[in-house]
Amino acid sequence: MHDPCFHADIIGPAHATYPFYRYEPILMWNLLRHVRPGVLYLFGDRSPVSTPDLRKEKLTRTGTSIGGSGGWKINRVKEITIPDTGHQLPFENVSRVCKETAVWLEEEVARWSEDETRISEDWLDAIPEVRSSVSSGWKAHLDSCLSLTVVGPKAQSKL
């Protein structure tokens, strides 16, 4: 049993996070599903903390929930495993890490540029009335939400 006076960062039983007892990895893991930007994971094939199963878990979790990018299924999360490297791969194979990162960044910037152009063109093509009003689809959705039966508060207990 742990004493929270000495290890306040332990969430749940101490053995669940052993040998690490910081809360940040737990929070990070829970928030991975909500990551919006694209993500490039670079893993060393000899890393003890990047086994194939752990890599797959990160890859399939990242960006897949509310507010997320859509994840690996729509190519917003990518994984590259660099051979003959471990957990310290940025120091073990600097040139390969730089090359993979540069290629990925080039793809991300191109995607961003295409999105910006598409959004800008759609906006500029719209007539002023469309730019300054809500769409009919949005209004129909709002009307349907407003017509739902509102349930009142539960009756107070008489005990």
N, C-alpha and C positions, 0 to 999 in steps of 0.2 A: 504494500500500500504506500502510495506516495504522499508526501506532505506538501500541500499547495503553497505553504510559506516559502519553501525552498525551490520548488519547481512549478511555478504558477502557469507555465506554458503547456503543461500536459493537459490534453483534453481526453477524457475517458481514461481507461486503464493504462497504466504506464507501459505495459508490454505491447500495446497496440502501435506505439511509435518508436519502440526501442530499436536502435541505440540513440535515436534522435528524439528530442522532446520539445522542439519548437513548434509553435502553432502555424507558422507561415506555410509549410508544405501542405498541411491539411486544408488550409484556406485556398491555396493555389489550386490544389486538386479539385476542390469543389467549384471553383470559378472557371476552370478550363472550358467547361461547356458553353460559357457565355462570351468567349473571346471573339471579338468582331473582326479585327484585321486578319489578313492572311498570316499563316505561321509556317516557318521552315524548321523542322527538327533535324539536326545533324547528330548522329549517334556514332560512337566508336563501336566496332564489332566485338571488341574484347572488353567492353565496359561491364563491370559486374552489376551496375544499376540500370543498364539498358539491354536487358535480355529481350529476345524476340517477343515474348508475351507482354512485357512492360511497355515496349515500344508500340505494340499494337493497341494496348489500352489507351495510351496517350493519343495516338493517331485517331482512333475512333471516337474519343471523347471530346476533343478540342473543337470548339465552335459549333456544337450540334444542338444547342438549346436556345432558349429565348434570348434574343439580342445577338446570337452568335452569327458567324460568317456562313454557316451551312456545312462547314467541315470538309473532310477529305472527299466526301461523295460528290461535291461540286468543285473539286480542285482548289479549295481555299486553304487546305492544310497538306503539307508535303513532308515526306520523310526521306532522308538519304542516310545510308549507313556507310561509313568510310572504313575500308578494310585496314587491318593492322594498326588500329588505334584503340585507345581505352577511353576512360572517362575524361581525361585531359586532352581530348583530341585537338582543340584549338592550338595547343602548344606542341602537339606531336606532329601535326601535318598542316602547318600554317597555310601553305600555298593551296592545298586542296580545299580547305575550309573557305578561303577567300574566293576561290574559283566558283564553288557551289553557291556561296552567298551572293556573289555578283550576278550569276545567271538567274537566280531566283529573284533578286531585286529588279533586274531588267524586266522579267516577266510581270512582276507586280506593278511596276511603274507603267508598263504598256497597258495592262488591264485597267489601272486607275485612269489613265489618259483617255482610253476608249469610253469608260463610264462617264467621265466628265464631259466629253464631247457629246455623247448621246443625251445626257441630261440637259446640257446647255441648248442643244438643237431643239429638243422637244419643247423647252421653255420658250425659246425665241420664236418658234413656229406658232405658238399659241397666241390667239387674239387677246387683247387686253381684258375682255370680259371673262375669259377662261382663267387668266392669271389671277384675277381678283375675286374669284368665287370658288365655292366648293363644288366638287363634281356631283352629278346626279346620283352616281353609285354611292357616294359617301352619304348623301342626304337620305337615300332610301335605307341604308344601313342604320343611320341614326334614328329614323322614324320607326324602324322595326324594333330597335332597342327600347325606345321610349314607350312603345305599346305593350311591352311585357308587363305581366302582373307583378306588382311590387308586393313582396311579402313583408308584413309588419313584424315588430319585435315579438319575441316569445312572451307568453303570459307569465307574470311574476308568480313564483311559488308562494303558497300561503303558509308554508312551514316556518 
